[in-house]
Amino acid sequence: MQKSLFAASLFALLSHAAFANTLSDKVDAMSENGRRNFISTLVQQSGAQCPAVQRVFFQGLLDKAAVWNVRCSGKNADFGIVFYDDQANTTRVMPCAQLKELGAPGCFKKF
């Protein structure tokens, strides 16, 4: 059920391609509750443990990718989500420590 809801939500987001907004822009335009639900689904589908999203933070742009941070309840539960600006709306979820490998500062710090 949750996967089909996610797929339907993602289809609805991406079906407005004529507006040429990136997926990150669409996430930014969501309500706080909608953003938390969408981000939670992305993190969980990546295989990461995220019982509940506590905070979502737009960190900034890195080259042509938008970087968001998420704090989940639980131990070691801070993640970075990279939204690449490509036609496939590619996303990558990683522990915050891995963001440094991309040249980003630690999570929850604007750049």
MOKAWO-V979408 format. One record per helix or strand of 3 or more residues. SS is the DSSP state (helix for helix, strand for strand). FROM is the first residue (numbers start at 1). TO is the last residue. Records with the same first field share a line. If there is no record, write none. Layout:
SS->FROM-TO, FROM-TO
This chain:
helix->2-14, 17-19, 23-29, 32-45, 96-102
strand->53-62, 65-72, 78-84, 91-95
